[in-house]
Amino acid sequence: MKLRIGLVGLGDQWESRHATALRALSDRFEVVAVCCEVYVKAEKVAKQFDAVAIPGFRTLIQREDIDAILYLSPQWYGSLPILEACENGKAVYSSAALDVTPGQALDLRTRIEASGIAYMAELPRRHSPATIRLKELIATRLGKPHLLFCHQRMPAESQADWRRRGPHCPLVWRNLMELVDWCRYLVADEPVSVKSSIHDRHDSQKDIFYQMVNLEFPKSDGLETKPMAQLSIGHYIPGRWADALSYRRPPSIQVCCEKGMAFIDLPSNLVWFDDAGQHNESLESERPVGEQMLDRFYRAVTSFLRRTTDPDDAYRAMQIVVKAHLSAETGNRELIQW
């Protein structure tokens, strides 16, 4: 069974992730229609997949030969394509970083749940080959995580890109939400408190941002202390200093567990340690993360099982980030009530 899909928006990862994944999974997906803010670009992509270019997302979603949409860039549409898909009973795969308030995010989650559609938010870190393998090791060899260190270093210019920022959910929030979700996924629990601090400076030549976030998780059986995650995200190195950006780059995440520790370099390198010594695993032979996520979406739609945890994961990550910014403003550790 092929899933007939429509593309709404073509984001930054279209060429490197989504286009290649769709070609590799051509036995499962058929691109029927493409809608993009730049119509010439929609026509070009439609020609590549023997599809049709559509000028409006509503027209695309309402087509009877569309089973699901891949929402890959919000452009000016915001959450409207997702709401339209809910109205028409079409499944949604969303990699779009929506510029919405927490209240709007809650309303969107409620609409998705009420519609009963299959919905998948693209969270590539949790679906990377190295992360999947680490989850296996946590269950079998390393034991429960108790300390996580996760740092992301980005060019200062990317923070100032107005096309990727919004008043409600700026770029740094969106990146931080992915890191928060990653830690939630590895710990397999929800944080109970957050403490954060921010360094933020804007002038005519520089747009610098750095944020540190400390997440405290509830104490679980077998652990003497509460698990803790230390996250940071920084836009402070000019892009023209490319060598500095990559110099001694820290691992994507470092996880200390009961019986060992692990280091991940995304997407597919994993080094872990236990009493037996060092173990190096390169998972390059695994399917790329784009294919894995689209395959998971395919199974969620074709199994006809209702899938609602993804909008909940995205909403909870946003709640945590909002609390982190409140902590940075007040200087206090903020409790998180679920």
Secondary structure, 3 states (H helix, E strand, C coil): CCEEEEEECCCCCHHHHHHHHHHHCCCCEEEEEEECCCHHHHHHHHHHCCCEECCCHHHHHHCCCCCEEEECCCCCCCCHHHHHHHHHCCEEEECCCCCCCHHHHHHHHHHHHHHCCCEEECCHHHHCHHHHHHHHHHHHHHCCEEEEEEEEEEEHHHHCCHHHCCCCCCHHHHHHHHHHHHHHHHHCCCCCEEEEEEEEEECCCCEEEEEEEEEECCCCCCCCCCCEEEEEEEEEECCCCHHHHHCCCCCCEEEEECCCEEEEECCCEEEEEECCEEEEEECCCCCCHHHHHHHHHHHHHHCCCCCCHHHHHHHHHHHHHHHHHHHHHHCCCEECCC
